[in-house]
Amino acid sequence: MIRHVVFTPSGRRGPVAAGTTVLAAARELGVDLDSVCGGRGICGHCQVVPAAGSFAKWAIESGADALGAPGAAEINARPARPVQPGARLGCLAVVEQDVVIDVPASSQVHRPVVRKAIALDDLVVDPLVTLAYVELPAAAMDGTSLVTAIRAALLDQHGIDFGAVDASALAGLHRSFAGESRGGTVVLRRTGDPLPVLITSRPGFTDRAYGAAVDIGSTTIAGHLVDLTTGAVLASAGRMNPQIRFGEDLMSRVSYVMMNPGGDIELTHAVRDALGELLAELGATAGTAPTELFDIVLVGNPIMHHLLLGIDPTPLGSAPFELATDEAVHTTAAALGLAFPHAAVYVGPCIAGHVGADTAAATLAEGPYRSEHPQLLVDIGTNAEIMLGSTAAVWAASSPTGPAFEGAQISCGQRATAGAIERVRIDRETLEPSVKIIGSDEWTDDRAPSHTGPTVTGPTVTGPTVTGPT
């Protein structure tokens, strides 16, 4: 019998015979699925994740039994790369019913390349978090509490007062000021109240305080780690948004939520897990500890905004595209399931049903509303947000651009993976084009590239072709 298989995020799909292994189906349909051991269940590189639910986009009902139950070979396999929860070995799992299968980036030979850089010119550093080192006098038998002693020392040594003490900070105060000099560093956060809140403390002197800024896009999630004391960008990283397995475009994800009870919870968990992994990667790159991250700023389009916060996105799937809120959201990392105990989270405000917090941040940075002359700002991603304005007024609009710029459902071109055209240059004299592809440092007019990347199906394309952002 014939079964229909869809692979994400590539979108490759087609019929295969029931009983075909996932790896064989991937090879038959031209899907990029790694297998170092040649399909013997030894390497663990071919892990895939079957999706369960109703996918209107492909007219597929993908159930838990779409892949046959693991046989003895799969159950007893002990591959070099441990099998992740919910994953199956593509070389041993077989297709029994119509199915949607996600190929994680770690299982792709030509992994997606996400390059995000940032330049902070003329940055004014004014963090909400302040660190202050104080030394306390010896404890006395006069009934003075430790908090009272810290408040007095802070006023005397720095001229700073604070209001409340976060309950989570109390348990560590004695350890922070237990040394011979009774010296420790307190961490204060401005919250809008007249006085800051004492949120935690550290033994001895420290000036390590960090913040993160993350853009949660439909296709990619990109973040930067910043030193709150100097404003220096210490690390940058990006990764594919794992929600792609529920649909390449935003409306497909909203449709998935509409047709699958609990689908919104799945999408929320997916994006929060990816956010936590990205923040951990940034910290590992910069050599910082989770307890040293104090502020996280998040932006994204309205659907990403709602899913991140656990808000039902379905009202954004049809007119009038009503937002749950167009105000900034203040919460904590712990409330979002992120393992950063002292981090406050600021989620930027959305502007309209399909113009989100990412556009609000870009508008704040570029400031068309400050310009005497009309200024056009276009943020091109899976969606294109367009801002036009001056001191007189600002207008906003949104348009889907995923098929053109992110490789969704197109016959020629691909995402920004190895083999995609990255740069094009034209010889000024001969007008001959030369291209450079991801995965090779060479240009085509130097000599043949050493790595050509995956084959792209479809009609032959002559001349340089720009396939999307890198």
VEXMI-760943 format. One line per 5 residues: number of its first residue (from 1); for each residue x, y, z of C-alpha. Coordinates in Angstrom, 2 decimals. Layout:
NUM = X Y Z; ...
This chain:
1 = 0.00 0.00 0.00; 1.08 3.57 -0.67; 1.56 6.03 2.18; 2.16 9.75 1.97; 5.13 11.16 3.84
6 = 5.99 14.82 4.52; 9.42 15.78 5.85; 9.92 19.06 7.70; 11.51 21.57 7.68; 12.36 20.91 4.02
11 = 8.73 20.41 3.02; 9.70 17.48 0.77; 6.82 15.05 0.40; 5.70 12.15 -1.71; 4.31 8.60 -1.77
16 = 6.25 5.62 -0.44; 5.35 1.99 0.03; 4.13 0.96 3.47; 6.96 -0.75 5.34; 9.63 1.55 3.90
21 = 12.16 2.75 6.47; 12.22 6.46 7.14; 15.83 6.63 5.96; 14.93 4.93 2.66; 11.94 7.29 2.25
26 = 14.21 10.29 2.91; 16.68 9.13 0.28; 13.88 8.44 -2.20; 12.44 11.94 -1.74; 15.79 13.74 -1.65
31 = 15.60 14.67 2.03; 18.79 15.63 3.87; 18.98 12.93 6.58; 22.35 11.92 7.95; 23.49 8.30 8.39
36 = 27.15 7.63 9.10; 26.76 3.90 9.69; 24.82 3.23 6.49; 21.56 2.36 8.22; 22.73 -0.24 10.76
41 = 21.48 1.57 13.88; 24.99 2.19 15.19; 25.66 5.91 14.79; 22.37 7.51 15.89; 22.77 10.31 13.34
46 = 19.45 9.59 11.58; 17.12 10.46 14.46; 13.74 11.84 13.41; 10.66 12.97 15.32; 7.24 11.86 14.05
51 = 4.53 14.48 14.46; 1.06 13.61 15.72; -1.98 15.62 14.71; -4.04 16.92 11.84; -2.13 18.84 9.17
56 = -4.62 20.60 6.90; -1.84 22.06 4.79; -0.91 18.59 3.53; -4.30 16.93 4.16; -2.63 14.41 6.46
61 = -3.74 12.89 9.74; -0.49 11.85 11.40; -1.12 9.52 14.32; 1.03 8.01 17.03; 1.05 4.73 15.09
66 = 2.09 6.30 11.77; 5.53 4.76 12.25; 5.45 1.11 13.16; 6.17 0.08 16.73; 9.91 -0.27 17.44
71 = 11.17 -3.74 16.62; 13.81 -5.68 18.51; 16.64 -4.11 16.49; 15.52 -0.59 17.38; 14.72 -1.41 21.00
76 = 18.12 -3.02 21.54; 20.10 -0.46 19.56; 22.78 1.40 21.51; 23.92 4.04 19.01; 26.92 6.28 19.62
81 = 24.63 9.32 19.64; 21.95 8.64 22.30; 18.37 8.67 21.05; 16.55 11.77 22.28; 13.13 11.55 23.97
86 = 10.38 11.22 21.37; 12.83 10.49 18.56; 13.14 7.37 16.41; 16.05 5.93 14.47; 15.24 6.68 10.83
91 = 17.14 3.64 9.59; 15.02 1.24 11.67; 11.63 2.95 11.99; 9.21 2.07 9.18; 6.35 4.04 7.64
96 = 2.99 2.34 8.26; 0.53 5.25 7.79; 0.52 8.75 6.33; 2.96 10.73 8.44; 4.68 14.07 8.99
101 = 8.30 13.61 10.09; 10.61 16.29 11.45; 14.33 16.04 10.71; 16.13 17.99 13.48; 19.13 20.12 12.55
106 = 21.39 17.64 14.37; 20.27 14.91 11.94; 20.96 16.90 8.79; 24.20 16.60 6.85; 23.91 20.17 5.58
111 = 22.66 21.90 8.68; 20.96 25.27 8.44; 23.33 28.20 8.84; 22.01 31.01 11.03; 24.26 34.07 11.06
116 = 23.25 36.97 13.23; 25.58 39.85 14.01; 25.01 43.05 15.94; 26.73 46.42 16.15; 25.92 48.62 19.13
121 = 27.18 52.06 18.19; 26.86 54.99 20.59; 25.18 52.76 23.15; 24.24 54.41 26.43; 24.49 51.82 29.21
126 = 21.73 52.33 31.76; 20.77 48.87 33.05; 17.91 48.22 35.45; 20.29 46.06 37.50; 22.93 47.60 39.80
131 = 25.69 45.79 41.70; 27.18 47.26 44.86; 29.92 45.87 47.12; 29.51 46.65 50.82; 31.34 45.68 54.00
136 = 29.31 45.24 57.16; 30.40 45.85 60.75; 30.63 42.90 63.08; 27.28 41.57 64.19; 26.13 42.95 67.54
141 = 23.77 41.76 70.25; 21.46 44.73 69.68; 18.80 42.95 67.64; 19.86 44.50 64.31; 18.89 42.25 61.40
146 = 21.17 41.50 58.48; 18.91 43.35 56.04; 18.99 46.44 58.28; 22.80 46.27 58.44; 23.04 45.94 54.64
151 = 20.68 48.90 54.13; 22.71 51.10 56.47; 26.04 50.09 54.89; 24.71 50.65 51.38; 23.53 54.15 52.27
156 = 26.78 54.97 54.00; 29.16 53.54 51.37; 27.23 54.20 48.13; 24.40 56.59 48.94; 21.91 53.97 47.70
161 = 18.77 52.78 49.44; 16.49 49.91 48.53; 12.91 48.98 49.28; 11.74 45.40 49.32; 13.92 42.29 49.48
166 = 12.92 39.48 47.14; 11.99 36.43 49.20; 14.35 34.27 47.14; 17.29 36.50 48.18; 16.88 36.01 51.92
171 = 18.20 32.44 52.05; 21.61 33.44 50.67; 22.26 36.65 52.60; 24.13 35.09 55.52; 26.37 33.09 53.16
176 = 27.19 36.22 51.16; 28.30 38.17 54.23; 29.87 35.37 56.26; 33.50 36.26 55.51; 35.92 37.79 57.95
181 = 35.40 41.26 56.45; 31.66 40.62 56.10; 31.99 41.92 52.55; 29.55 40.98 49.82; 27.90 42.25 46.66
186 = 24.20 42.99 46.54; 22.21 43.03 43.31; 19.46 45.63 43.03; 16.82 45.97 40.31; 14.73 49.01 39.45
191 = 11.10 48.00 39.04; 9.23 51.28 38.68; 8.80 51.74 42.42; 10.60 54.66 44.06; 13.27 52.33 45.46
196 = 14.94 49.30 43.82; 14.45 45.73 45.02; 17.29 43.60 46.42; 17.06 40.45 44.28; 20.17 38.47 45.32
201 = 23.68 38.75 46.77; 27.15 37.28 46.24; 30.09 36.62 48.59; 32.93 39.11 48.16; 33.28 41.46 45.22
206 = 31.83 40.76 41.79; 30.87 42.92 38.83; 29.48 40.09 36.70; 25.99 41.00 35.50; 24.61 40.05 32.11
211 = 21.55 40.50 29.97; 20.27 38.85 26.82; 18.27 40.14 23.87; 16.50 37.58 21.69; 14.48 37.91 18.49
216 = 12.11 34.95 18.24; 11.41 34.69 14.54; 9.14 32.27 12.71; 12.11 30.57 11.06; 15.10 31.49 13.22
221 = 15.72 32.47 16.82; 18.69 34.81 17.30; 20.14 36.17 20.51; 22.96 38.24 21.95; 24.53 38.22 25.42
226 = 25.52 41.64 26.75; 27.66 42.74 29.70; 25.36 45.04 31.66; 28.27 46.94 33.17; 30.05 47.81 29.90
231 = 27.50 47.24 27.14; 29.86 44.87 25.35; 28.31 42.07 23.27; 29.96 38.91 24.57; 28.28 36.26 22.44
236 = 25.82 35.88 19.59; 24.03 32.76 18.43; 21.10 31.62 16.33; 19.18 28.47 15.61; 16.21 27.25 13.62
241 = 12.85 27.64 15.31; 11.73 24.04 16.05; 8.11 25.05 15.49; 8.84 24.61 11.78; 7.84 20.97 12.16
246 = 4.27 22.14 12.85; 4.23 24.32 9.74; 6.68 26.46 7.78; 4.49 29.57 7.83; 2.58 31.22 10.65
251 = -0.88 30.41 9.36; 0.01 26.71 9.15; 0.94 26.78 12.83; -2.29 28.56 13.74; -4.15 25.95 11.70
256 = -2.34 23.18 13.59; -3.53 24.68 16.89; -7.09 24.95 15.57; -7.22 21.33 14.45; -5.28 19.65 17.25
261 = -6.39 19.98 20.89; -3.35 20.90 22.94; -1.44 22.00 19.84; -0.83 25.42 21.34; 0.86 23.78 24.34
266 = 3.13 21.78 22.01; 4.13 24.93 20.12; 4.73 26.83 23.37; 6.94 24.07 24.78; 8.90 23.87 21.53
271 = 9.75 27.57 21.40; 10.51 27.82 25.13; 12.83 24.81 24.96; 14.66 26.36 22.00; 14.92 29.68 23.84
276 = 16.39 27.99 26.90; 18.92 26.12 24.76; 19.93 29.33 22.97; 20.44 31.23 26.23; 22.48 28.33 27.62
281 = 24.61 28.34 24.47; 25.24 32.07 24.81; 26.26 31.64 28.44; 28.58 28.72 27.64; 30.24 30.72 24.86
286 = 30.87 33.70 27.14; 31.70 31.62 30.23; 28.86 32.98 32.35; 26.71 31.22 34.93; 22.90 30.99 34.80
291 = 22.77 32.89 38.12; 24.57 35.85 36.50; 21.89 36.49 33.89; 19.58 39.17 35.25; 17.63 40.60 32.33
296 = 16.15 39.06 29.20; 14.45 41.10 26.47; 12.34 39.17 23.96; 10.70 40.32 20.74; 8.86 38.51 17.98
301 = 5.91 38.69 15.64; 2.45 38.53 17.25; 1.97 34.77 16.80; 5.42 33.99 18.21; 4.70 36.50 21.00
306 = 1.43 34.75 21.91; 2.80 31.22 21.70; 5.84 32.09 23.81; 3.59 33.49 26.53; 1.15 30.60 26.33
311 = -1.62 32.71 24.77; -4.07 31.18 22.29; -2.92 32.38 18.82; -6.08 31.37 16.93; -7.70 34.86 17.04
316 = -4.74 36.01 14.94; -5.61 33.44 12.26; -8.57 35.38 10.86; -9.91 38.92 10.65; -9.97 41.15 12.63
321 = -6.68 39.61 13.95; -7.29 40.71 17.53; -4.27 40.75 19.84; -4.63 39.55 23.42; -2.57 42.60 24.41
326 = -0.62 45.32 22.66; 1.25 46.28 25.82; 4.68 45.18 27.00; 4.68 42.10 29.23; 6.82 41.85 32.36
331 = 7.44 38.36 33.73; 10.27 36.14 34.96; 12.44 33.50 33.37; 11.10 30.95 35.86; 7.52 31.66 34.74
336 = 8.55 30.73 31.19; 10.26 27.54 32.33; 13.77 28.96 31.83; 16.52 27.94 34.26; 17.76 31.42 35.13
341 = 16.64 32.03 38.72; 17.29 35.78 38.94; 16.36 36.87 35.42; 13.46 39.21 34.75; 11.89 39.00 31.30
346 = 10.59 41.93 29.26; 8.53 41.04 26.20; 8.15 43.99 23.86; 4.75 45.36 22.84; 3.05 44.34 19.62
351 = 1.72 47.01 17.26; -1.13 45.25 15.43; -2.42 41.80 14.51; 0.53 41.00 12.24; 3.01 43.72 13.21
356 = 4.82 42.58 16.30; 7.30 43.42 19.01; 10.22 42.82 16.64; 8.97 45.70 14.48; 8.41 47.84 17.57
361 = 12.06 47.25 18.56; 13.31 48.08 15.04; 11.20 51.23 15.03; 12.56 52.25 18.42; 16.14 51.68 17.21
366 = 15.85 53.43 13.83; 13.35 56.09 14.88; 11.30 57.01 11.80; 9.08 58.95 14.19; 12.08 61.18 14.95
371 = 12.78 62.01 11.30; 11.69 65.27 9.69; 11.64 63.51 6.31; 9.71 60.30 5.50; 11.68 57.21 6.40
376 = 10.95 53.66 5.22; 11.87 50.68 7.40; 11.39 47.13 6.08; 12.09 44.01 8.15; 12.15 41.07 5.74
381 = 11.79 37.60 7.19; 9.09 34.98 7.01; 6.85 38.04 7.15; 7.82 41.50 5.93; 6.93 44.29 8.32
386 = 6.95 47.72 6.71; 7.06 51.02 8.61; 6.76 54.40 6.91; 6.79 57.56 8.91; 8.18 60.83 10.12
391 = 7.53 63.21 12.99; 4.06 63.73 11.50; 2.83 60.11 11.68; 3.90 56.48 11.33; 2.11 53.77 9.31
396 = 2.67 50.01 9.54; 1.85 47.07 7.27; 2.73 43.39 7.00; 3.09 40.97 4.11; 4.03 37.25 3.92
401 = 7.41 36.74 2.26; 8.34 33.23 3.40; 8.07 31.56 -0.01; 10.45 34.10 -1.54; 12.98 34.54 1.24
406 = 12.84 31.47 3.47; 12.54 28.70 0.87; 9.02 27.65 1.82; 7.16 25.68 -0.85; 9.35 26.76 -3.77
411 = 10.60 24.55 -6.60; 13.91 26.38 -7.14; 16.08 27.46 -4.24; 16.55 26.46 -0.63; 17.03 27.73 2.89
416 = 20.35 29.20 3.96; 22.08 25.83 4.23; 25.29 24.51 2.70; 25.11 24.90 -1.06; 22.90 28.00 -1.05
421 = 24.28 31.05 -2.86; 25.58 33.43 -0.23; 27.19 36.24 -2.21; 27.24 37.44 -5.80; 29.79 39.75 -7.46
426 = 29.94 41.10 -11.00; 33.20 41.79 -12.86; 33.13 45.49 -13.76; 34.85 44.93 -17.10; 33.43 41.64 -18.37
431 = 30.15 41.77 -16.44; 30.67 38.07 -15.72; 29.03 36.93 -12.48; 30.73 34.94 -9.77; 29.07 33.40 -6.75
436 = 30.10 32.09 -3.36; 28.09 29.38 -1.64; 27.66 28.49 2.00; 30.08 25.72 2.88; 32.93 26.91 0.66
441 = 35.39 29.78 1.01; 36.03 29.87 -2.72; 34.37 31.88 -5.48; 33.27 30.22 -8.72; 35.65 32.35 -10.79
446 = 38.63 31.15 -8.71; 38.13 27.40 -9.18; 35.41 24.84 -8.73; 34.02 24.92 -5.18; 35.20 22.09 -2.98
451 = 31.70 21.57 -1.60; 28.57 21.94 -3.66; 25.97 21.17 -1.04; 22.73 19.29 -1.53; 21.13 18.90 -4.94
456 = 18.29 21.35 -5.58; 15.50 19.92 -7.70; 13.58 21.95 -10.25; 14.32 23.67 -13.54; 17.88 24.71 -14.30
461 = 18.70 28.24 -13.24; 21.30 30.18 -15.19; 23.29 33.04 -13.75; 23.43 34.08 -10.11; 20.34 33.42 -8.05
466 = 19.77 34.87 -4.59; 17.93 32.20 -2.61; 17.29 33.98 0.68; 18.91 35.64 3.67; 21.98 34.04 5.17
